[in-house]
Amino acid sequence: MAASWAAQVLTTRDGTVLLMLLLAAAAADGQSFHFSTCPRPSVQKDFNITEYMGTWYEIEKLPALFEKGKCNQATYTLLSDGTVSVRNAELLSNGQVNSIEGVAKVKDPSEPAILDVSFFKGAPGAPYWVLSTDYQSYSLVYSCSDYLGLFHIDFAWILARTRALPADIISQQHDKLAAAGVSINHLTVSNQTGCDNMA
């Protein structure tokens, strides 16, 4: 249905055509987009970026077009200039490890839990909001971008320091997302089995 809706605007400006094609692709792949502006959830108070560094494993997520494998994990390293080196990695079905590196920056020192992450030089950063973490076991991350004031595409990740997380902690993160106005209907469980090839 979304693809036919996108086709109806092919006679409009090039930018709109591209936008509608992207929407159709997102819908076809289960991407989480909504016809409203981004919710503005509160973030972790007194966020300590140093304690947050290290490796986090993806436990659940809202669908992300750019993730195609399993065993998804992110490793963060604090750099001398105050930025954060980001390395995201996943295990593809052919057994190869696929990874990408980027840099995260705190946007406003008074809100250190709100970062922008960029994986391509010169490209605008994507939001990375740490909504909640205890630094030792779990983290709840949210990202949302508004488009034309008409709709938004969002991502959410429940992360852990190990490849599994107790069900009660996962349920608490669901509650936090829902209370923030984030739809949890499309959260999917990440596959963290057979990850021996991951460094």
C-alpha positions in Angstrom: 0.0 0.0 0.0 2.8 2.5 0.8 4.5 1.8 -2.5 1.4 2.7 -4.5 0.9 5.8 -2.3 4.4 6.9 -3.1 3.9 6.3 -6.8 1.0 8.8 -6.8 3.4 11.7 -6.2 5.9 10.9 -9.0 4.7 14.0 -10.9 5.8 16.4 -8.2 9.1 18.0 -7.4 12.2 15.7 -7.4 12.7 16.2 -3.7 9.2 15.0 -3.0 9.6 12.0 -5.3 12.8 11.0 -3.4 11.1 11.5 -0.1 8.1 9.4 -1.1 10.3 6.6 -2.4 12.3 6.6 0.8 9.0 6.4 2.7 7.9 3.5 0.6 11.2 1.7 1.1 11.0 2.3 4.9 7.4 1.0 5.0 8.3 -2.1 3.0 11.2 -2.9 5.4 9.2 -2.3 8.6 11.0 1.0 9.4 9.3 2.9 12.3 7.8 6.1 10.9 4.8 8.1 12.1 2.7 11.1 10.8 3.6 13.4 13.7 6.6 15.2 15.1 9.1 13.4 17.3 8.3 12.8 20.9 10.7 14.6 23.3 11.4 12.1 26.1 13.5 13.0 29.1 17.1 11.8 29.2 19.4 10.3 31.8 20.0 12.9 34.5 23.7 13.5 35.4 24.8 11.4 32.6 28.5 10.2 33.0 29.9 9.7 29.6 33.1 8.1 30.9 31.1 5.3 32.7 29.1 4.7 29.5 32.2 3.8 27.4 32.9 0.2 26.4 30.8 -2.4 24.6 27.0 -2.6 24.5 25.0 -5.5 23.0 21.7 -5.0 21.2 18.9 -6.8 23.0 15.8 -5.3 21.3 15.3 -2.5 18.7 12.8 -0.7 16.6 13.5 -1.8 13.0 16.5 -0.2 11.3 17.1 -0.4 7.6 20.9 -0.2 8.1 21.1 -3.3 10.3 21.1 -6.6 8.3 22.9 -9.1 10.5 22.8 -10.5 14.0 25.0 -10.2 17.1 24.8 -6.4 16.8 27.0 -4.5 19.2 28.5 -1.0 19.7 31.8 -0.1 21.2 32.4 3.4 22.5 35.7 5.0 23.3 36.3 8.5 24.7 38.8 10.5 22.7 41.1 13.2 24.0 39.1 15.9 22.4 35.9 14.9 24.3 34.3 13.2 21.3 33.4 9.5 21.3 34.7 7.0 18.8 31.8 4.7 17.8 32.2 1.2 16.2 29.1 -0.7 15.3 29.4 -4.3 14.3 27.2 -7.2 13.2 27.6 -10.7 12.0 26.2 -11.3 8.5 24.6 -14.5 7.3 27.7 -15.4 5.3 29.8 -15.4 8.5 31.5 -12.1 7.8 31.7 -9.3 10.4 30.3 -6.0 9.0 31.3 -2.9 10.9 31.2 0.9 10.6 33.0 3.6 12.5 31.9 7.1 13.4 32.1 9.9 15.9 29.6 11.0 18.6 29.6 14.5 20.1 27.7 15.9 23.0 25.5 18.7 21.6 25.1 20.8 24.8 27.4 20.2 27.8 24.4 20.9 30.1 22.7 17.8 28.6 25.5 15.3 28.1 23.0 12.4 27.5 22.0 14.0 24.1 24.6 13.2 21.4 24.9 13.4 17.7 26.5 10.5 15.9 28.0 10.8 12.4 29.3 7.9 10.3 30.1 9.9 7.2 32.4 13.0 7.0 30.4 16.1 6.2 27.0 14.4 6.8 24.7 15.7 9.5 24.7 13.7 12.7 21.9 11.5 13.9 20.4 12.0 17.4 21.5 9.5 20.1 19.6 10.1 23.3 20.4 8.0 26.4 17.1 7.9 28.1 18.1 5.6 30.9 21.2 3.6 32.0 22.8 2.1 35.1 26.1 1.9 33.2 26.7 -1.7 34.4 23.9 -3.7 32.9 21.4 -1.9 30.6 21.0 1.2 28.5 17.9 2.6 26.7 18.7 4.7 23.7 16.3 6.7 21.4 16.8 8.5 18.1 14.3 10.5 16.2 14.3 12.8 13.2 11.5 15.1 12.0 10.9 15.5 8.2 9.1 18.6 6.8 7.1 18.9 10.1 4.9 16.1 8.8 6.3 12.9 10.0 9.2 11.4 11.9 11.3 8.3 11.7 12.5 6.9 15.0 14.8 4.2 16.4 15.1 2.7 19.8 17.6 0.3 21.3 17.6 -1.7 24.5 21.3 -2.4 25.1 23.1 -4.6 27.7 26.7 -5.2 28.8 26.1 -8.9 28.0 24.3 -10.6 25.2 21.2 -11.3 27.4 19.2 -9.2 29.8 16.6 -10.3 32.4 13.0 -10.0 31.3 12.0 -7.7 34.1 14.7 -5.1 33.0 13.5 -5.4 29.4 9.9 -4.8 30.5 10.9 -1.7 32.5 12.5 -0.3 29.3 9.3 -1.0 27.4 7.4 1.0 30.0 9.8 3.9 29.8 9.5 4.1 26.0 5.7 3.9 26.2 5.6 6.6 28.9 7.7 8.8 26.6 5.2 8.5 23.8 7.3 6.1 21.8 5.4 3.3 20.1 6.8 -0.1 21.2 4.5 -2.2 18.9 7.3 -2.8 16.4 10.2 -3.6 18.9 12.0 -6.8 17.8 14.2 -9.1 19.7 17.8 -9.1 18.5 19.6 -12.4 17.8 22.6 -12.7 20.1 23.3 -16.4 19.5 26.2 -17.9 17.6 28.3 -14.8 18.0 31.7 -16.4 18.5 33.2 -14.7 15.4 32.6 -11.3 16.9 35.6 -9.5 18.4 
